[in-house]
């Protein structure tokens, strides 16, 4: 599973979406699942981005407990910047984590041997 932390208002996150669509198309039939966790405080912005980007994998929005607190899942994983990626194996173990697309892509190539 590739988990990514992103936000609709972050230009680098939005620019990365076409690349991840390509990766998803390449590896999904081999078992890659992807989940995107948005750090959007305003649901309308997130929904608008989803409608525009048409990402074919699971999309969720993180929860802000209050105006003064950060998001729950991002804080659980200690995510300090967006976009950030985590790869989790079939046993639930984190096998890679990085803000670098290329590092995650190289790990996927190793896993799927293509």
VENDARA-V857248 format. One record per run of one state. SS is the DSSP state (hx for helix, st for strand, lp for the rest). FROM is the first residue (numbers start at 0). TO is the last residue. Records with the same first field share a line. If there is no record, write none. Layout:
# VENDARA-V857248
SS=FROM-TO, FROM-TO
This chain:
# VENDARA-V857248
lp=0-0, 6-9, 30-32, 38-41, 53-56, 61-62, 64-69, 76-82, 88-92, 98-99, 112-113
st=1-5, 33-37, 57-60, 63-63, 70-70, 83-87, 93-97
hx=10-29, 42-52, 71-75, 100-111
